[in-house]
Amino acid sequence: MDSADTQGEQPDTPFHDLDHYLAIPRISGLTLSPDGTRLVTTVTTLNNKATEFATALWELDPSGRKHARRITRSSKGEAGAVFAANGDLYFTSTRPDPESPDADPVNALWLLPADGGEARVVLSRAGGIASVMAARDADVTFVNAEVLAGSADEENDEERRKARKDNKVSAILHSGYPVRYWDADLGPAEPRIFAVEQGAEDEPGKPSTVDASAPLQLRNLTAGVGGSLREAKTVVSPDGKTVYTSMTKALAKADSREVLAAVDVATGAVKVLLDHEGMSYFPGPVSPDNRTLVVQSESDTTPTQAPHVKLHLLNVSGGETTDLEPLAHQWDRWATPLAWLPDGAAVLVTADDDGAGPVFRIDVVDGAVIRLTQDAAAYSDVVVSTDGTTAYALRSSYEFPAEAVRIDLATGEVVRLQAPAERPVYKGSLERVETTAEDGARVPAYLALPEGASADNPAPLLLWIHGGPLNSWNAWTWRWNPWLLVAKGYAVLLPDPALSTGYGQEFIQRGWGEWGKKPFTDLMAITDAVVDRPDIDESRTAAMGGSFGGYMANWVAGQTDRFKAIVTHASLWALDQFGPTTDAAQYWLKEMTVEMAMENSPHLNVGNIKTPMLVIHGDKDYRVPIGEGLRLWYELLSSSQLPADDNGQSPHRFLYFPDENHWVLQPQHAKVWYGVVEHFLAKQVLGEDVELPEELGV
């Protein structure tokens, strides 16, 4: 996409120029101080060279009266902010320690005192700190960190790490599954939960200042844990006496499931609370009186049955009972529990719901569900004030990126707090559209329209297919942002076909195990309905998708030639190959039989493909391995109806990122991604020549 300001002009909006788009601040995470007076979030911005994103902590005024202010500043950035019970703010960062400037940089634990002053390192270790947790009502802090398997203690762990590094050893010996996760090779280090405690005092007689404090040390609470904490969800009880965590239990034939365990902080004893065949369990928040734990369960998939996600209450006040009480099982949504109200009467949750992600209140006595937020936005990071009258959250929609808001829990009124940056302005409009599928099901979508689209000036249409597939188009996305293409004159259609969340269990089940049937026909039905509009040009259309959306883009290519172009990112191509090579084969191989996978595999239809395709893949993608992209590219050139000509030139294109993963995360690579997509679409859909990004060097 061309830079409008190369001639000294400012773009109409940030979406008319990729450099301006990448510079928009991005907000994530939210933590509230125990007294309710301080609200802290993380803001990500582009560095001066536009080569990396950097993070910083910002403080927001919960009352909304004061301006947001930046409270940390470094080139390395800060993240993972958590308030301790005494009001101190913990966070992690790889910024240099002023007191040890020559030390190797690691992600250390930092503290910003409640009574003011500069941040300081309070704990650093060779393996780094992954994240920090704190009890709400007690001066107890915990960290998640990795330890080399077999290390006797922290000193031994540091020695063994140094030996591997000095001897340039990267080999890993595995005895179980999985061995990779998204873009990381697993092992030889393993995640553990540590209690952060006071260490020994300095030597007697050693000079010190009045603010000197004893060093902190770590106590491993999960040294002998009988499962992996790699994907653990972990919560701390308000009194700091118990840590509840999910734990991956290895099963025969490379299978696994998540069990629920309680870690006694005083003794380090780990007790498995819930472990049932065919089910996985995850801890939600603990009640204010420490007696009740919200539990989220997810049933294993089968080739004929989609997963069921439910909420439960578990009495953890003592005794041997592990009986689960159902919580709102009559409600046909997949809820994420986030916070208890201080009086213990209700739990706040979020759930995908018809193109939104509202905040709901669930009464713990009768399971009654009340929707609190009424707007068409998606909420996350919900925290509650100590008096229980107010909640704070991040919300976003396709009209604005994540922003901090205050929610009146009595009325549901939502007020936007003063933010580090204003909402980015776009030109165009957003509509909610829908159609009816052949089986009578409703197929909803969002339609983003460019300014000026009309019967006299119909817009070309881009069908964007979401990933997941258990997902929904309902929140702002930086990686697949429709307004960048809307700024170029396209209309962007964002449908929720069968398998999408937020429409009930049956809507998911409609497409289960048959990806190429109901999800495909739903997409074609909503596309048919939209191209019938006078402000849409039916003769100029394209389809795009990533991950499952990329799978579906590949499937579409082999089923119809109605589109002028197809863009497929990080996509599944040959399902027999994908199944055993993805980093989560144990999940995938439960979902479809070999026969079902073949019935739904796009590669079998390569001979039908007549549409030019742009294939995009990152080499570090372990969820959809690069072999999918490589095989797709070869078979497009060798077997589709648009093979390369005598000079080896093909209308198909392959955009390859050697050091990106399932997502394209580096700023300049994101710029290349959007630039190549625009170039390809302009050529195939509009018949126009748009220059390729200069950064490609071609």
N, C-alpha and C positions, 0 to 999 in steps of 0.2 A: 504494500500500500504506500502510495507516494506521500512524502512529508510536505504538508502544505506550507510549513514555515521555512522551507529551503529558499524561498524568494522573499523572506521577511514578513510573510503573512501568517496570521494566527488561524488555526483550523476552526471551522464552525463549532465543533464540539470535540471533546477528547477522543471520540470514536471515529473522527475523520482523519486521525493521524496516530499511528501506532506508538510513536515515541511519547505522545501525550497520554495515550491510553495506559501504557506501562507505568507511567509516573503517578497514576491515581493511587492514593494511599489505601491500604487494605487492612481492615480491622478483624481481629480474631481473639477469642477467649475473653472471659470476664470473671473477676473475683471481687468479692465484697468484704470489707473489713468487719470484724466482729461487732463494732458499735454502729455499723451502718452508715458511717460518714464518708467512707472512701470507696471508690469504685475504680478498678484498674483494668485496663485492656492492653492488648498488644497491637501495635500499628506497624505494618510492613510498607517500606518505601524503597524506591530504586536508588542505588548508590550513584555517586557523581559520574562514574564511568558508564553507567547504564548496563553493567555486566552482571550485577548481582542484586538480589533483594536483601535488605537489611531490616531488622526488627528493633523496636524500642518499646518501652513501657510508658503508657500515658495514664494520667489520672483524670477521671471524669467526676463532675459534681453530681451526686445522686439527686439533688434538688433541681438541677437543671439551670441554676442561676449563674454559675461561674463558667468561664471558658475552660476547655480542656487544656491540660498542661503536660508537657513531656517531663518525665522524672528520671529517665536513664538515657545515656548517650554514649555510644561506642561504635567503632567500625564493625565489630564482630556481632553486635546486637544482643538482645536479651529476650527471653521467652519463659513460658511456664510459670507465671506469677501466681503465688498462693499466699494469702494472709494467714499468719499464725494467730493463736488465741489472744496473744498480748498486743496485737496490732502490727508487729514486725512483718515486713514483706519479703518473702523468699522468691528467688528466681534463679534460672540457670543461664550461663553465658560462657563463651570461650574467650572473652576479652582478657587481656593480660592482667595479672594481679600486680598492682603497683608495688607491693612489698616483695614480689618475686618476679621481676621483669624478664629474667633469662630462662624461666621455666618453660618446658614444652606446653603449648596451649592445649587444654582439655576443657570439656564442658563441666564447669565447676558450680558449686552451690554458693550463691551470693545472698547477702542480707542487706536490706535497706531499713534502718531502724525506724520504729514508729515515732520516736521523739525527734527525728530529723538527723541531718548529717549525711555523709556520703556512703554509697554502697561499698561493702567490703566482702572479700572472699571469706567464707566461714568453713568451707570444706572442699578439698580438692584431692582427687585420687587419679592414679594412672589410667584407669579404665573409664573415667568420666562419670558424670551423673546424668541419667536419662530424664528424670522428672522428680518433682517434690510434692509431698502431700502433708497436710497438717490437720490435727484434730480441732474441732470447733470450740470446745469448752475446756481444753486442757493444753498445757504447754508441752506438746508432744509433736515431733516432726519425723517424717519418714521420707526416704528416697528410694527410687528404683534405679538400679545400677547393674552392670554386667560383671561377672566374675569368671575367670578361666576355670573350667571344670577341673576339680581336684586341688584347687588352691587351698592351702591350709588356713591362711589368713590374708589380710590386706597386704602385709609386707611381702609375703610369698607370691601373691598375685602380681604385685608390681615387678618383682624379680623375674617371674616367668614371662610377663609381657615384654620386658626389656630384652630378654634372651631371644624371643621370637623375632623381635624387631631387628636386633643387632645381627642376627644370623640370617635375616631375610627369609624367614620361614612363613609361608602363608597356607600350607597344607592343613586340611581339616579331616579328621577321621570320624565318620558317622556310624552310629549303630541303630539309628531310627529315622523316622520320617516326620516332617519335611526337612529338606536341606537348604531351601531357599525361601525367601519371603518378599514379594513385590520386587524390590531391586537390591536386596541384601543377601549375601551368603551367610547362612546361620552357622554359629560355632566359630571357634571352640569356646567362646565365652557364652555364659548363660545368664539371663536376667534373674535378679534376686531383689527381695524387699529388705531394706535395712532400717533400723531405728537409729535416729541421730541423737547421740548422747554426749554429755560432758566428759572430756578426757581428763587426764592428770593435770594438776596445776604446774605452772612453770617452776623451775628449780628455785629453792629458797635463796633469797639474797640477790636474785637476778633483777637488775633494774627493770622497772615497768612503769607505765603511765596509769592514771586513774581509770582510764577506759579499757585497760587490758582485760581480756577474759580468757578463761581456760579453753584450750583447743577442743574442737568437737571430734568425736570418733564415731565409727559405725559399728553396729551390732547386727550381724546377719540373722534375720528372723526366719529365713527359708533355706538354710544351708542343706537340709536333707529332704527338701520337698519332693514328693513323689510324682512330679509332673512338670511340664514346661510352663513358664510364665511369659512366654514370648508374646502371646496375644491376650494377656490377662487384662481384665477390667478389675480395678481395685478401688475400694472405698474404706474410709476410716470411720469408726464409731465416734460420736461427739465427745465421749469421755477419753478417747485415745487408748482404750484398753484392748481393742480388738481391730484387726485388719481383715476385711472380707475380700476374697479374691477368686476369680475364676482361674482354672488351672487345666491345661490340656493333658488329658490322660491318654497315653498311647495304648492302642488296641492291636489285635492281630491283623495281619494283612495290610499293614501301613495305614490303618484307620485310626481315628481318634474321636474324642468328644470332650466337651468342656464340663468339668465338675466344679462344684462350689465348695470352697474351704474357708475356715476361720483360723486366723493366726493369733494366738494369745501373745500379746506384746511382752508381758512380764516373763514368760518362760520360753517363748519361741516355739511352743508346741503348735503343730499344724493338724487340724481336725477336718476331715472331709464331711460336709454337711449333706450334700445332695449329689448322688451319683446313680443315675438310672439309665439303663440301656435305651438307646434311641432318643435321648434328650440331652441338651446342653443347657447349662445354667449360668447366669451372670448376675452379680450383685448390683442392686440399685442403692439409693440412699438409706441410711439408718435413721430410725425415728429419734426425735429429740430426747426421749427417755432411755435410749439405747436398747430397747426391748424388742423392736420389730425391724426386720430387714425386708425391703422390697426386693423381689427376685424376678428377673425376666427369664423365661424359658423359651427355648426354640427346639422344635422337634426335628429329627433327622428327615431329610428329603428321601423320597423313593422315586422310581421312575414314573409312578402314577400319582404321587401325592406331594403337593407343595408344602413347604414348612408352615407350621403354625407358631406364631409368636404370642405369648401370653404373659400377664403379670400375676404375681402372687405375693402373699405376705407370709413371712416365716418368723415364728417366735424364737428369738435368740437370747431370751432372758435367763436361760438355765434349763437343766434337765436334758433328757435324751431325745425329745420329740423333734422330728424333722418333717412333720406333716405340713404341707403347704395349704394355705387358704387362698381360694381364687379371688382375684381382684378385677372386677369389671369384665368378666369373661363374656358377658352378653354384648359387649362393645366390639364391633367388627373392624377394628383398626389395630395396627402394630405400634404400640406405644413405647416411648423411651422415658423411663422415670428419671426425674432430675432433682427434685427437692421436696421435703416435707414442709408443711406449714408448722410453725412453732408450737401450736397447741396439739399437734399430732392427729388432728381430725381428718386431714386430707393430704394427698400427694399431688404435686404438679408434674405433668408429663407433656411431652410433645408427640405429635403423630402426623404423618402425611395424611392429608384429607382434601380430596378433590382440588388438586392444584395449589394447595397451601400447606403449611405446617404449623397449625395453631398451638397455643398453650391451652391445656385442659386441666380441670380440677377433678380428681377422683376421690370421692368420699370413702374412707377406709371401712366404714361400718356397713353400708349398703351397696357400695360399688357404683353409686350414681356418678355419671360423667357430665360435667358442665363445660362447655366451650367458653373460655375467657376472652380470647382475642378474636375479633370478628373480621379483621381485614384479610385480604388474600396475600398474606406474607408467610414466610417460614421463620420460626423462632428456634433459638438454641441458647446454650449457656445460661440457663435460668437460675438465678439466685434470689433468695427471699430475705427481706428485712427482718430484724429481730422481733418487731411487733406483729409481724404477719399481715400487715395491711398492704404491702407493696412487694412487687417482684421486679427484678431488672433482668434484661435479656438482650441478646443480639437478634435482630430481625433483618431479613432481606427479601427481595422479590425480583422479578424481572424488570422492575422500575428503578431499583436502587440496590447498591451493594450493602453488606452488613453494616448496621449502625446500632448503637446502644439506645435502649428505650426503658422507660419506667411504666410499669403496668399496675393500675389500681385493681387490686384483687376483689374489691367489692363491686365495682362497676364494669371492669374490663377496659376502661379507658386507657389508651396507650399514648404516651408523650415521648417524643424524640428528645434525647439529651443533647447538650452542646457537644459537638464532635470535633475531632482533630482536623477534619476536612469537610467541605460541603459535598452534597450529592453531585455526582457528575451529571451534566446535562446531556440529553440525547435528543435528536430530532426524529419524530415518528410517533406511532401510537401502538398500544398493546390491547388486544382483544381476547376474550375467552370465546372459543368456538367449539362446536361439537357436531357429531353426526351419529347415525344409528347403524350398527353393524348388521350383517345378515341374520345373526341369531337374536337380534333385538337389543343387544348390549349397547350402552351409550359409550361413544369414543370421544373423549374431550381433548382439547389442545389449547395452547396459547398461540396467537398469531401476532407477530411483530411486523408492523407495516411501515414502509418508508414515507416520509413526508411527501405529499402530492400524489400518492397512488390513487387512481380513479379509473373510471371506465374509459376516459380519454387518454389516460397514461397508466395502463396496467403494469404492475410490477412483476418481474420474474420471481419464481418461487423456489426457496430452498427448504426441503424437508430435512429436519434434524432429528435423528433417532437417538434417544438416551441410552446410556449404558446400564449396567446392573446385572441382569435385567430387572431385579426387584428394586425399583427406583421410580422416581417421578420427577417431572419438570416442575419445580415449585420454588427454587431458590436461585439467587444470583450465582453465576459461575464466571470465573475469570478465564478459564481455559476454553470454554465454548460460549463466547459471549455474542448473542445475536445482533447487538447494536452495531458492532463493527461491520457486519455485512449489510445491515439496514442502511448504514451511512453510505454504502456504495449503491444503494437503489434496490436491493433485494427485499422481498418479504420472506420472513423466516417462520416456518411452521414447527411448533414444538409439541408433538402429540404424546399422549399416554395410552399406548395400546395394551392389550392383554399382557399380563405379567407385571403391570405397573402397580405400585403401592398407593394407598390412599383411597381406594374404591371398594375395599372389602376383599374377603378371602376368595370368594367365587370369581372375582375379576382376575385374580392371580391364577387360580386353578384353570381358568379357560385356556390359558396358553401353556400350561405345564407339560413339559416333555414333548411339545410340538411347536418348537420355535418358528418353524416355517409355515405354520397354519394361521391360527387366530392372530398372533402378533402381526404377521405380514398382511393379512386381509384387513385388519383394523387400520393399519397404516395406509393402505391403498384407499380404504373407504373415506378416511378423513382428508386425504389428498384430493380425492374426487370431489368431495364437498367444497373444498376451498378453491380449487381451480375453476369451479362454476361461478365464482364471484366475478363481477365485472371489473374489479380492481386488481385482478390477478391474471397474468398472461400464461395460459395453459401451454403455449408452445415453447416456453422457456422455463424449464424446471430442472432441478438437480436434487440428489439425495446424499445425505452425509450422516456419519455416525462413528462413534468410538467404542472400543471394547465390545460389549454385546451390541451396541449400536453399529459398530463396524461389522460384526457378524451379519447383522440384518442388512446393512448396505451391500455386503457380498451376496447375500441371499436374493435381495431385490435385483441385483445385476443379472443373476442367472434366471430370473423369472419373468422379467419384463424389460422392454427397451423404451419405455415411456419417458425416461429421463435423459437429458442431454449429457449429463456428467454424474459421476458418483465418486465421493471421497470416503475412503475407508481408513480409519486410524486404529492402530493396536488391535487388529481384528482377528477373530477366529475364522479359519478357512477350512482346514481339514480336521473334522472333529475326532477322527480316530487317532490322529497324531497329537492333537491338542490335549486330549484327556490325560495320558500318562506323563506329559512333559510340563504341564503347568505346575506352579509351585503349590497348588492345592488340589492335587489329583484325588485325594481321599474324599473331597467334597464333590468334585465333578463326576466321579465314577459312580456315585450314588444317584445322580440325577437322571441319567439316561442309560439304558441298556446299549450294547454294541449296535443292535439293530436300529434302535431309535436314533442314535447318533448318526448312523449312515443315512437314515431317511431325512435328516435335517442338516446334512453337511453341504455347505455351499460348493465345495470343490468339485462335486459330481456334476455340477451344471456349468462348468467353465466353458464348455463348447457352445453354450447358448448366449454367452456374453457378447453384446454388440455395442455396449456403452463405454466410452473412454473412462478409465478409472485412475484416480490418484491414490496410490498406496502410501501410507505413512506408518513408520514403525521405529521404535527405539531398541537398540541392542541390549540394553540393561532391563528390558521388560521381562520379568520372570512370571508374571501372572498370565500373559499371553506371549509365549516365547517368540523370539525373533524368527524361529523356523516357520511360523505361520506366515509372516510377511515375506520371507524369502521364497517359500513354496508358491504363495499366491502370485508373486511377481513373475517367477519362472513360468508358471502355468498360464498366466495371462498372455505372456509373449509367445508361448509355444502352442497354446490350444484354444484361445478365445477366437472370436470371429474378427478381431482387430489385431492381428499379429504385427510384428515389426516388418518394415518394408525391406527392400534389397540392401539398403544402407544401414539396416539395424535400427531405424527410427520407428518409434511406435507412438500412437496417440496416448497410450498409457504412460503414467509417470510414477516414479518411486522416490519418495522423500525419506531418506534414511538418517537417523541420528545415532552415531556410535556411542554417545555417552548420556543418552536420555533413557528414561524408563517408560512405564505405562502412561505417564504424563510427560509433557514437555514443560520443564520447570525453569530453565535458564532464560532470562529476559530476552537475550538476542535470538535464542532459538525459538521462543514464542513469536517474535517478530518475523522470523523466517517462515514459521508455520503458517501464520495468517497471510503473509505475502505470497507464498506459493499457492495457497488455497485460492486467493483472489485471482492470481494469474491464470490458474487452471480453469476456474469457473468463467472468467471473462472470455477466455478463448473458446471454450466448449458451449457455454450457454448464451453468451451475448455476441459471440463472433468478433470480439475486440482483443486488441493486443495491449496487455498491461505488463510493464517491465517486471522481471523477477527481482527479488531483493538483491542489492549489491553484495550483501554479506555472503552470498553463495559463491561468488567468484566465477560465475559462468557468463 
